[in-house]
Amino acid sequence: MNALMALAVSIGVLIALWVKFGGLLIPGLAIAVPAGIVAWACFFAAGGKVQGLQKAIAANLSGVIWVWLALAMVGATGLANLAFLFVGVAAFLIVMQSKIALLSFIPGGFCGAAITAASGASDPKGYLLVALSLVAGAVLGYVSELGGGVLAKKPTA
């Protein structure tokens, strides 16, 4: 089977399993399945392979951390009406952190931040569940790439 078909089969099967069981593996987080799929996409957008896995996970998790810090600052200062400024600073820092090679995948930072904000996480457990969902998705991206490679290999005669 050609490489594209093999990758499509691998991703299709694994995403079907993630959609069926992802919510069960990470209970209590309604956004777990979509978070995993976003991180999966980040893996491929970051170039795939081990380097794409590393960059997707690091960038996605940095987004979780920046949103957590921004919302913690809003809570600590009592300045909810200025939350947009804290979010703006977080966005600035997501871009600036790209000077560090491992954090250079800027879209991954924004994806992690957006998923975190959309999750409604408000305590360490919630942020941890978002992070686990993102890591699971990136790892599944890596596994799907490996699976596609295995399916695409031609038998040696």
C-alpha positions in Angstrom: 0.0 0.0 0.0 1.3 3.5 -0.7 2.6 5.7 2.1 -0.4 8.1 2.1 -3.0 5.3 2.2 -1.0 3.6 5.0 -0.8 6.8 7.0 -4.6 7.4 6.4 -5.4 3.9 7.6 -3.2 4.2 10.7 -4.6 7.6 11.7 -8.2 6.5 11.0 -8.0 3.5 13.2 -6.2 5.2 16.0 -8.4 8.3 16.0 -11.5 6.0 16.0 -10.0 4.3 19.1 -9.2 7.7 20.7 -12.7 9.0 20.1 -14.2 5.8 21.6 -11.9 5.5 24.6 -10.0 8.8 25.2 -12.8 10.2 27.4 -12.7 7.1 29.5 -8.9 7.3 29.9 -9.1 10.9 31.0 -12.4 11.2 32.8 -13.8 14.5 34.0 -12.5 16.5 31.1 -15.0 17.0 28.3 -12.4 18.5 26.0 -9.9 15.5 26.3 -10.7 14.0 22.9 -10.5 17.2 20.9 -7.4 18.2 22.9 -5.7 15.0 21.9 -6.7 15.5 18.2 -5.3 19.1 18.2 -2.0 17.8 19.7 -2.0 15.0 17.1 -2.3 17.7 14.4 0.5 19.7 16.1 2.8 16.6 15.9 2.4 16.5 12.1 2.6 20.2 11.7 5.8 20.3 13.7 7.4 17.9 11.2 6.6 14.5 12.7 9.2 12.0 13.8 10.9 12.3 17.3 11.7 16.0 16.8 8.0 16.8 15.9 6.9 14.9 19.0 9.3 16.8 21.2 8.3 20.2 19.8 4.6 19.5 19.8 4.6 18.3 23.4 6.8 21.1 24.7 4.9 23.8 22.9 1.5 22.5 23.8 2.4 22.2 27.4 3.9 25.7 27.4 0.5 26.9 26.3 -1.1 25.2 29.2 1.4 26.8 31.6 1.0 30.3 30.1 -2.8 30.2 30.4 -2.5 28.8 33.9 -0.2 31.7 34.9 -2.3 34.3 33.2 -5.5 33.1 34.9 -3.6 32.8 38.2 -2.5 36.4 37.9 -6.1 37.5 37.2 -7.3 35.7 40.3 -4.4 37.0 42.5 -4.8 40.6 41.5 -8.6 40.6 41.4 -8.4 42.4 38.0 -10.8 40.3 36.0 -11.7 43.3 33.9 -8.1 43.4 32.7 -7.8 39.6 31.9 -7.3 40.5 28.3 -4.0 42.1 29.2 -2.7 39.0 31.0 -3.7 36.9 28.0 -1.9 39.4 25.7 1.2 39.0 27.8 0.9 35.2 27.7 0.6 35.4 23.9 3.7 37.6 23.7 5.6 35.1 25.8 4.5 32.2 23.7 6.1 33.9 20.7 9.2 35.0 22.5 9.9 31.5 23.9 10.4 30.4 20.3 14.0 31.5 20.7 14.4 28.2 22.5 14.7 25.4 19.9 12.4 23.0 21.8 9.7 25.7 22.1 10.1 27.0 18.6 6.8 25.6 17.3 4.7 28.7 18.0 1.4 27.3 16.7 1.7 24.5 19.3 1.9 27.0 22.1 -1.2 28.7 20.9 -3.0 25.4 20.4 -2.1 24.4 24.0 -3.2 27.7 25.3 -6.5 27.7 23.4 -7.4 24.2 24.5 -6.6 25.1 28.1 -8.7 28.2 28.0 -11.6 26.4 26.4 -11.4 23.5 28.9 -12.5 25.7 31.8 -9.7 24.2 34.0 -9.6 26.1 37.2 -7.5 23.9 39.5 -4.2 21.9 39.3 -6.1 18.7 38.5 -7.9 20.3 35.6 -4.7 21.7 34.1 -3.0 18.3 34.6 -5.8 16.6 32.7 -5.5 19.0 29.8 -1.8 18.4 29.8 -2.2 14.6 29.8 -4.7 14.9 26.9 -2.3 16.9 24.9 0.6 14.6 25.5 -1.6 11.6 24.7 -2.6 13.1 21.4 1.0 14.0 20.4 2.1 10.4 21.3 -0.7 9.0 19.2 0.4 11.1 16.3 3.9 9.6 16.6 2.4 6.1 16.9 0.2 6.7 13.8 3.2 7.8 11.9 5.1 4.6 12.9 2.0 2.5 12.0 1.8 4.1 8.6 5.4 3.3 8.0 4.9 -0.3 8.9 1.8 -0.6 6.7 3.6 1.1 3.8 6.6 -1.2 3.8 6.7 -3.5 0.8 7.4 -7.2 1.5 10.8 -8.2 0.5 10.9 -10.9 -2.1 
